[in-house]
Amino acid sequence: MNAIEASGITKAYGLFGRGQRALRGVDLVIPAGTAFGLIGPNGAGKTTFIKTLLGVLRPTSGKVRVFGGDPDDPKVRARIGYLPE
């Protein structure tokens, strides 16, 4: 099983998702048991991506799966630990 699967994730802010784009077509697969880090400059979309994985934000388009399930599923959320800045 993969810990994280993201396919075509796009997140745009603004009216009807036509404003500023924080994510553009992110595709990522992270196998379970793998150590992984997101590195990039300020404004690169790291926090926005993490928030889509947590179900805090909904992507404008694309699909996210965490531990094989939807991030909104309580069983999936029970397996996630998150400490915000």
All heavy atoms as an XYZ file, in Angstrom:
623
protein
N       0.848     -1.179      0.000
C       0.000      0.000      0.000
C       0.894      1.242      0.000
O       1.944      1.267      0.616
C      -0.906      0.004      1.234
C      -1.715      1.269      1.336
S      -2.651      1.626      2.855
C      -2.928      0.105      3.640
N       0.412      2.275     -0.659
C       1.113      3.553     -0.653
C       0.585      4.415      0.485
O      -0.609      4.413      0.775
C       0.922      4.279     -1.985
C       1.624      3.571     -3.107
O       2.759      3.133     -2.956
N       0.972      3.440     -4.236
N       1.484      5.154      1.106
C       1.076      6.066      2.173
C       0.347      7.264      1.579
O      -0.663      7.715      2.116
C       2.286      6.520      2.974
N       0.861      7.778      0.457
C       0.276      8.959     -0.187
C       0.227      8.738     -1.693
O       1.199      8.287     -2.292
C       1.109     10.223      0.113
C       1.081     10.530      1.610
C       0.619     11.417     -0.693
C       2.046     11.613      2.033
N      -0.917      9.078     -2.277
C      -1.067      9.074     -3.723
C      -1.752     10.373     -4.114
O      -2.852     10.661     -3.646
C      -1.930      7.897     -4.185
C      -1.350      6.547     -3.873
C      -2.299      5.420     -4.258
O      -2.973      5.533     -5.297
O      -2.366      4.451     -3.491
N      -1.089     11.151     -4.936
C      -1.673     12.394     -5.439
C      -1.595     12.357     -6.961
O      -0.552     12.049     -7.524
C      -0.908     13.596     -4.904
N      -2.700     12.661     -7.592
C      -2.762     12.602     -9.043
C      -3.398     13.874     -9.593
O      -4.575     14.133     -9.353
C      -3.572     11.380     -9.471
O      -3.704     11.329    -10.866
N      -2.611     14.677    -10.291
C      -3.114     15.884    -10.942
C      -3.669     16.927     -9.998
O      -4.616     17.636    -10.338
N      -3.075     17.068     -8.813
C      -3.598     18.006     -7.811
C      -3.347     19.448     -8.241
O      -2.219     19.855     -8.483
C      -2.952     17.776     -6.435
C      -3.207     16.359     -5.945
C      -3.459     18.799     -5.418
C      -4.651     16.013     -5.811
N      -4.431     20.184     -8.320
C      -4.379     21.611     -8.597
C      -5.197     22.306     -7.526
O      -6.264     21.824     -7.151
C      -4.977     21.931     -9.989
O      -4.214     21.255    -10.974
C      -4.954     23.416    -10.280
N      -4.678     23.406     -7.011
C      -5.423     24.218     -6.042
C      -5.304     25.667     -6.471
O      -4.210     26.211     -6.577
C      -4.867     24.039     -4.619
C      -5.568     24.892     -3.579
C      -7.042     24.558     -3.470
C      -7.733     25.439     -2.441
N      -9.180     25.258     -2.482
N      -6.459     26.269     -6.736
C      -6.505     27.678     -7.116
C      -7.389     28.411     -6.120
O      -8.426     27.892     -5.699
C      -7.044     27.835     -8.528
N      -6.964     29.579     -5.721
C      -7.730     30.424     -4.820
C      -8.379     31.530     -5.630
O      -7.816     32.018     -6.597
C      -6.821     31.042     -3.753
C      -6.245     30.016     -2.807
C      -4.975     29.496     -3.009
C      -6.977     29.563     -1.725
C      -4.441     28.554     -2.143
C      -6.465     28.623     -0.858
C      -5.189     28.127     -1.068
O      -4.672     27.189     -0.216
N      -9.557     31.917     -5.225
C     -10.260     32.983     -5.917
C     -11.625     32.512     -6.375
O     -12.006     31.351     -6.191
N     -12.366     33.385     -7.008
C     -13.715     33.107     -7.447
C     -13.748     31.967     -8.456
O     -13.077     32.027     -9.491
C     -14.342     34.367     -8.048
C     -15.835     34.336     -8.328
C     -16.624     34.069     -7.043
C     -16.274     35.645     -8.940
N     -14.467     30.914     -8.143
C     -14.618     29.732     -9.007
C     -13.289     29.076     -9.353
O     -13.139     28.467    -10.402
C     -15.376     30.076    -10.291
C     -16.719     30.709    -10.049
C     -16.951     32.029    -10.381
C     -17.744     29.988     -9.447
C     -18.180     32.619    -10.141
C     -18.976     30.564     -9.205
C     -19.193     31.888     -9.560
N     -12.300     29.200     -8.467
C     -11.010     28.562     -8.703
C     -10.222     29.153     -9.848
O      -9.359     28.508    -10.421
N     -10.498     30.398    -10.184
C      -9.806     31.035    -11.315
C      -8.751     32.048    -10.882
O      -8.223     32.771    -11.703
C     -10.827     31.734    -12.202
C     -11.761     30.771    -12.869
C     -12.668     31.473    -13.830
N     -13.546     30.512    -14.459
C     -14.752     30.788    -14.888
N     -15.237     32.006    -14.754
N     -15.486     29.867    -15.448
N      -8.453     32.085     -9.600
C      -7.492     33.055     -9.094
C      -6.078     32.509     -9.083
O      -5.668     31.749     -9.958
N      -5.344     32.859     -8.059
C      -3.954     32.442     -7.895
C      -3.854     30.929     -7.724
O      -4.558     30.348     -6.917
C      -3.355     33.149     -6.678
C      -1.910     32.846     -6.418
C      -0.993     33.404     -7.489
O      -1.286     34.429     -8.083
N       0.093     32.719     -7.744
N      -2.966     30.291     -8.462
C      -2.772     28.845     -8.339
C      -1.623     28.555     -7.391
O      -0.518     29.019     -7.574
C      -2.479     28.219     -9.696
C      -3.691     28.162    -10.551
C      -3.468     27.264    -11.712
N      -4.684     27.232    -12.504
C      -4.881     26.402    -13.470
N      -3.948     25.547    -13.799
N      -6.001     26.422    -14.137
N      -1.917     27.756     -6.375
C      -0.903     27.354     -5.405
C      -0.273     26.027     -5.819
O       0.897     25.783     -5.549
C      -1.513     27.238     -4.015
N      -1.050     25.148     -6.449
C      -0.555     23.857     -6.932
C      -0.986     23.683     -8.379
O      -2.098     24.047     -8.738
C      -1.127     22.708     -6.095
C      -0.843     22.724     -4.603
C      -1.638     21.620     -3.910
C       0.642     22.550     -4.340
N      -0.106     23.108     -9.179
C      -0.421     22.892    -10.592
C      -0.047     21.477    -11.013
O       1.119     21.175    -11.255
C       0.368     23.869    -11.474
C       0.045     25.300    -11.233
C       0.973     26.195    -12.015
N       0.839     27.554    -11.546
C       0.724     28.597    -12.339
N       0.734     28.435    -13.624
N       0.614     29.786    -11.828
N      -1.020     20.604    -11.044
C      -0.822     19.257    -11.558
C       0.195     18.417    -10.804
O       1.040     17.772    -11.414
N       0.110     18.394     -9.486
C       1.063     17.631     -8.676
C       0.725     16.144     -8.754
O      -0.400     15.735     -8.474
C       1.037     18.091     -7.195
C       1.956     17.230     -6.344
C       1.425     19.556     -7.097
N       1.705     15.340     -9.161
C       1.602     13.880     -9.187
C       2.692     13.345     -8.268
O       3.862     13.673     -8.440
C       1.829     13.330    -10.591
C       0.741     13.729    -11.563
O      -0.438     13.652    -11.190
O       1.070     14.115    -12.699
N       2.294     12.515     -7.299
C       3.261     12.020     -6.328
C       2.760     10.712     -5.729
O       1.580     10.588     -5.400
C       3.435     13.062     -5.217
C       4.404     12.767     -4.096
C       5.833     12.745     -4.620
C       4.271     13.816     -3.008
N       3.657      9.749     -5.615
C       3.350      8.490     -4.931
C       4.457      8.250     -3.919
O       5.642      8.265     -4.274
C       3.266      7.308     -5.914
C       3.074      6.003     -5.165
C       2.142      7.517     -6.905
N       4.077      8.046     -2.658
C       5.040      7.770     -1.597
C       4.663      6.430     -0.976
O       3.601      6.307     -0.363
C       5.036      8.884     -0.526
C       5.351     10.230     -1.179
C       6.024      8.557      0.582
C       5.203     11.406     -0.266
N       5.509      5.413     -1.152
C       5.202      4.105     -0.576
C       5.211      4.144      0.951
O       5.935      4.934      1.562
C       6.334      3.214     -1.092
C       6.947      3.950     -2.242
C       6.731      5.401     -1.960
N       4.407      3.290      1.557
C       4.381      3.177      3.016
C       5.767      2.791      3.518
O       6.481      2.028      2.867
C       3.358      2.139      3.443
N       6.179      3.357      4.642
C       7.476      3.059      5.228
C       8.620      3.878      4.674
O       9.768      3.673      5.039
N       8.317      4.841      3.817
C       9.335      5.686      3.201
C       9.424      7.023      3.931
O       8.405      7.614      4.265
C       8.983      5.954      1.720
O       8.888      4.721      1.038
C      10.013      6.826      1.050
N      10.644      7.491      4.168
C      10.845      8.836      4.716
C      10.865      9.804      3.545
O      11.509      9.556      2.523
C      12.151      8.914      5.485
N      10.148     10.916      3.683
C      10.007     11.855      2.577
C       9.911     13.263      3.138
O       9.318     13.476      4.197
C       8.737     11.521      1.780
C       8.509     12.417      0.609
C       9.174     12.188     -0.584
C       7.645     13.487      0.695
C       8.959     13.019     -1.670
C       7.435     14.328     -0.375
C       8.091     14.082     -1.572
N      10.473     14.233      2.446
C      10.387     15.625      2.865
C      10.006     16.516      1.701
O      10.355     16.228      0.559
N       9.277     17.576      1.979
C       8.946     18.580      0.969
C       9.864     19.770      1.177
O       9.881     20.356      2.259
C       7.491     19.036      1.112
C       6.413     18.018      0.767
C       5.039     18.587      1.113
C       6.473     17.669     -0.703
N      10.609     20.100      0.150
C      11.561     21.203      0.230
C      11.269     22.167     -0.912
O      11.060     21.747     -2.047
C      13.012     20.689      0.114
C      13.290     19.693      1.228
C      14.009     21.839      0.134
C      14.619     18.974      1.083
N      11.271     23.450     -0.607
C      11.059     24.453     -1.637
C      11.003     25.834     -1.028
O      10.894     25.990      0.181
N      11.065     26.848     -1.875
C      11.038     28.226     -1.378
C       9.656     28.612     -0.861
O       8.661     27.915     -1.108
C      11.403     29.056     -2.619
C      10.969     28.218     -3.772
C      11.178     26.798     -3.335
N       9.607     29.722     -0.144
C       8.331     30.262      0.318
C       7.403     30.446     -0.876
O       7.829     30.907     -1.934
C       8.526     31.611      1.013
C       9.253     31.476      2.327
O       9.379     30.383      2.872
N       9.737     32.591      2.838
N       6.150     30.063     -0.689
C       5.168     30.238     -1.759
C       5.154     29.123     -2.790
O       4.455     29.216     -3.797
N       5.905     28.052     -2.552
C       5.980     26.958     -3.525
C       4.767     26.030     -3.462
O       4.566     25.235     -4.371
C       7.260     26.155     -3.311
N       3.969     26.092     -2.389
C       2.780     25.262     -2.268
C       2.920     24.093     -1.315
O       2.050     23.222     -1.267
N       3.994     24.062     -0.538
C       4.217     22.945      0.386
C       3.088     22.818      1.408
O       2.535     21.734      1.590
C       5.557     23.114      1.114
C       6.775     23.174      0.209
C       8.050     23.426      0.986
C       8.060     24.722      1.746
N       8.158     25.942      0.952
N       2.734     23.903      2.067
C       1.688     23.875      3.082
C       0.337     23.580      2.450
O      -0.458     22.809      3.003
C       1.645     25.209      3.857
O       2.911     25.406      4.485
C       0.542     25.212      4.900
N       0.071     24.132      1.301
C      -1.186     23.859      0.606
C      -1.291     22.379      0.278
O      -2.349     21.763      0.460
C      -1.282     24.695     -0.683
O      -1.233     26.086     -0.341
C      -2.566     24.405     -1.440
N      -0.200     21.765     -0.173
C      -0.214     20.337     -0.483
C      -0.485     19.509      0.771
O      -1.315     18.592      0.763
C       1.102     19.922     -1.138
C       1.138     18.470     -1.504
C       0.316     17.981     -2.505
C       1.972     17.599     -0.857
C       0.331     16.639     -2.846
C       2.002     16.258     -1.184
C       1.171     15.774     -2.188
N       0.184     19.830      1.874
C      -0.024     19.106      3.126
C      -1.482     19.245      3.578
O      -2.107     18.275      4.010
C       0.932     19.603      4.234
C       2.375     19.261      3.884
C       0.547     19.041      5.597
C       2.672     17.778      3.798
N      -2.033     20.432      3.461
C      -3.424     20.644      3.871
C      -4.402     19.866      2.997
O      -5.456     19.437      3.477
C      -3.758     22.135      3.885
C      -3.112     22.853      5.060
C      -3.466     24.322      5.079
C      -2.840     24.992      6.287
N      -3.205     26.422      6.357
N      -4.077     19.638      1.731
C      -4.940     18.792      0.895
C      -4.834     17.336      1.338
O      -5.825     16.603      1.315
C      -4.614     18.910     -0.601
O      -3.290     18.499     -0.860
C      -4.853     20.309     -1.117
N      -3.643     16.911      1.763
C      -3.475     15.545      2.266
C      -4.253     15.324      3.554
O      -4.736     14.227      3.822
C      -2.000     15.238      2.524
C      -1.076     15.184      1.323
C       0.357     14.943      1.778
C      -1.517     14.116      0.345
N      -4.355     16.362      4.366
C      -5.058     16.275      5.651
C      -6.571     16.435      5.511
O      -7.303     16.216      6.468
C      -4.533     17.346      6.610
C      -3.070     17.229      7.010
C      -2.636     18.470      7.775
C      -2.843     15.977      7.820
N      -7.018     16.847      4.344
C      -8.443     17.093      4.159
C      -8.887     18.455      4.652
O     -10.079     18.727      4.705
N      -7.938     19.314      5.025
C      -8.262     20.670      5.476
C      -8.689     21.529      4.286
O      -9.610     22.329      4.377
C      -7.061     21.314      6.204
C      -7.322     22.761      6.548
C      -6.713     20.505      7.439
N      -8.025     21.338      3.148
C      -8.372     22.017      1.899
C      -8.772     20.973      0.868
O      -8.214     19.872      0.843
C      -7.168     22.794      1.342
C      -6.682     24.002      2.094
C      -5.434     24.562      1.421
C      -7.757     25.074      2.148
N      -9.688     21.339      0.021
C     -10.062     20.468     -1.089
C      -9.333     20.947     -2.344
O      -9.310     22.145     -2.617
C     -11.556     20.539     -1.337
C     -12.358     20.111     -0.153
C     -13.504     19.234     -0.603
N     -14.342     18.870      0.505
C     -14.152     17.786      1.239
N     -13.167     16.985      0.968
N     -14.963     17.507      2.236
N      -8.764     20.027     -3.099
C      -8.110     20.454     -4.339
C      -9.143     20.954     -5.346
O     -10.291     20.488     -5.350
C      -7.414     19.189     -4.839
C      -8.050     18.056     -4.140
C      -8.640     18.583     -2.875
N      -8.750     21.895     -6.173
C      -9.617     22.389     -7.234
C      -9.852     21.268     -8.244
O     -10.949     21.114     -8.769
C      -8.986     23.617     -7.919
O      -8.720     24.599     -6.913
C      -9.903     24.205     -8.959
N      -8.804     20.491     -8.503
C      -8.929     19.315     -9.361
C      -7.895     18.289     -8.930
O      -6.937     18.606     -8.238
C      -8.754     19.686    -10.839
O      -7.451     20.175    -11.067
N      -8.104     17.054     -9.348
C      -7.184     15.983     -9.014
C      -7.733     15.097     -7.903
O      -8.826     15.312     -7.388
N      -6.952     14.099     -7.544
C      -7.373     13.085     -6.570
C      -6.267     12.861     -5.548
O      -5.098     12.746     -5.904
C      -7.671     11.779     -7.312
C      -8.156     10.663     -6.474
C      -9.647     10.717     -6.336
C     -10.116      9.464     -5.602
N     -11.376      9.633     -5.001
N      -6.649     12.782     -4.268
C      -5.708     12.511     -3.178
C      -6.180     11.279     -2.428
O      -7.358     11.139     -2.114
C      -5.648     13.707     -2.186
C      -4.769     13.372     -1.004
C      -5.172     14.950     -2.869
N      -5.241     10.375     -2.124
C      -5.528      9.211     -1.292
C      -4.411      9.097     -0.263
O      -3.245      9.247     -0.588
C      -5.619      7.944     -2.129
C      -6.781      8.025     -3.108
C      -7.127      6.757     -3.810
N      -7.492      5.635     -2.998
C      -8.665      5.425     -2.407
N      -9.598      6.335     -2.509
N      -8.908      4.347     -1.721
N      -4.797      8.853      0.980
C      -3.849      8.695      2.078
C      -4.114      7.331      2.718
O      -5.250      7.039      3.097
C      -4.010      9.830      3.115
C      -3.046      9.649      4.266
C      -3.824     11.189      2.458
N      -3.097      6.506      2.795
C      -3.245      5.139      3.309
C      -4.359      4.396      2.583
O      -5.108      3.630      3.166
C      -3.480      5.129      4.821
C      -2.368      5.741      5.612
C      -2.602      6.816      6.445
C      -1.079      5.239      5.536
C      -1.573      7.387      7.179
C      -0.046      5.801      6.257
C      -0.297      6.879      7.083
N      -4.511      4.666      1.295
C      -5.491      3.975      0.473
C      -6.905      4.489      0.582
O      -7.813      3.945     -0.029
N      -7.119      5.563      1.361
C      -8.476      6.083      1.556
C      -8.570      7.581      1.348
O      -7.583      8.266      1.091
N      -9.767      8.075      1.489
C     -10.050      9.497      1.360
C      -9.592     10.218      2.627
O      -9.856      9.739      3.735
C     -11.554      9.679      1.172
C     -11.936     11.087      0.812
O     -11.580     12.021      1.561
O     -12.604     11.263     -0.222
N      -8.937     11.375      2.502
C      -8.489     12.107      3.694
C      -9.616     12.512      4.640
O      -9.375     12.773      5.808
C      -7.803     13.357      3.126
C      -7.474     13.037      1.733
C      -8.486     12.023      1.274
N     -10.855     12.546      4.166
C     -11.988     12.906      5.022
C     -12.506     11.730      5.848
O     -13.298     11.925      6.767
C     -13.143     13.458      4.180
C     -12.826     14.825      3.609
O     -12.052     15.569      4.246
O     -13.349     15.153      2.532
N     -12.054     10.531      5.542
C     -12.494      9.334      6.256
C     -11.923      9.357      7.679
O     -10.715      9.463      7.869
C     -12.013      8.096      5.511
C     -12.481      6.790      6.131
O     -12.922      6.786      7.295
O     -12.395      5.764      5.439
N     -12.775      9.238      8.703
C     -12.286      9.260     10.095
C     -11.237      8.186     10.385
O     -10.329      8.411     11.180
C     -13.547      9.039     10.924
C     -14.669      9.492     10.053
C     -14.240      9.180      8.652
N     -11.335      7.026      9.756
C     -10.345      5.964      9.963
C      -8.982      6.367      9.412
O      -7.949      6.021      9.980
C     -10.810      4.664      9.315
C     -11.998      4.051     10.009
C     -12.437      2.778      9.330
C     -13.680      2.226     10.003
N     -14.173      1.024      9.331
N      -8.974      7.089      8.309
C      -7.715      7.595      7.741
C      -7.160      8.699      8.634
O      -5.969      8.705      8.957
C      -7.932      8.103      6.295
C      -6.697      8.813      5.775
C      -8.303      6.944      5.371
N      -8.006      9.626      9.044
C      -7.564     10.742      9.888
C      -6.973     10.255     11.215
O      -6.063     10.870     11.751
C      -8.706     11.701     10.159
C      -9.024     12.547      8.962
C     -10.053     13.586      9.309
N     -10.217     14.458      8.176
C     -10.564     15.721      8.269
N     -10.800     16.257      9.438
N     -10.690     16.452      7.191
N      -7.494      9.157     11.732
C      -6.986      8.608     13.001
C      -5.545      8.126     12.878
O      -4.839      8.021     13.881
C      -7.883      7.476     13.469
N      -5.076      7.871     11.666
C      -3.720      7.379     11.434
C      -2.711      8.494     11.144
O      -1.529      8.231     10.974
C      -3.723      6.402     10.261
C      -4.559      5.168     10.525
C      -4.497      4.205      9.378
N      -3.132      3.677      9.252
C      -2.715      2.953      8.210
N      -3.540      2.670      7.235
N      -1.473      2.527      8.156
N      -3.185      9.738     11.079
C      -2.331     10.859     10.691
C      -1.987     11.709     11.916
O      -2.867     12.070     12.694
C      -3.028     11.744      9.637
C      -3.299     10.949      8.365
C      -2.180     12.981      9.328
C      -4.133     11.687      7.357
N      -0.717     12.045     12.052
C      -0.272     12.982     13.067
C       0.234     14.241     12.376
O       0.997     14.158     11.431
N      -0.200     15.391     12.831
C       0.182     16.655     12.189
C       0.417     17.711     13.261
O      -0.431     17.921     14.130
C      -0.920     17.116     11.229
C      -0.684     18.488     10.631
C       0.385     18.722      9.784
C      -1.541     19.537     10.914
C       0.598     19.967      9.232
C      -1.346     20.788     10.358
C      -0.279     21.005      9.524
O      -0.060     22.225      8.977
N       1.555     18.356     13.206
C       1.881     19.443     14.117
C       2.151     20.686     13.272
O       3.194     20.783     12.632
C       3.112     19.098     14.962
C       3.576     20.162     15.937
C       2.505     20.431     16.992
C       4.862     19.733     16.601
N       1.183     21.614     13.211
C       1.374     22.805     12.375
C       2.460     23.704     12.935
O       2.814     23.613     14.108
C       0.005     23.494     12.412
C      -0.603     23.042     13.680
C      -0.068     21.652     13.948
N       2.960     24.580     12.058
C       4.008     25.507     12.484
C       3.506     26.306     13.643
O       4.077     26.695     14.540
C       4.453     26.422     11.355
C       3.471     27.462     10.944
C       2.503     27.079      9.832
O       2.587     26.033      9.206
O       1.605     27.873      9.613
